[in-house]
Amino acid sequence: RAMMETLRIRPDMEVVDNSGRRVGTVNGMIDDLILLARSGSFGDLHHCVPLERVESIDDNRVRLGQPFFPERRRHPR
């Protein structure tokens, strides 16, 4: 399933949590992490969402299966 989901997630897709609250926009994927576009972040830290938290994907939206608690990681590039 994880590989299928990765192929369906594209930059600029909206990301919402399980309550429908918008949490960000997909910037890209690295391994099993969804990188969210930075807005107001400092340095080279990105908010990340592990792929395992994705509940569903529809037209232009990634829906998480739980509330969003961001993880911050250094961009590996």
Disulfide bonds with the S-S distance in Angstrom:
none
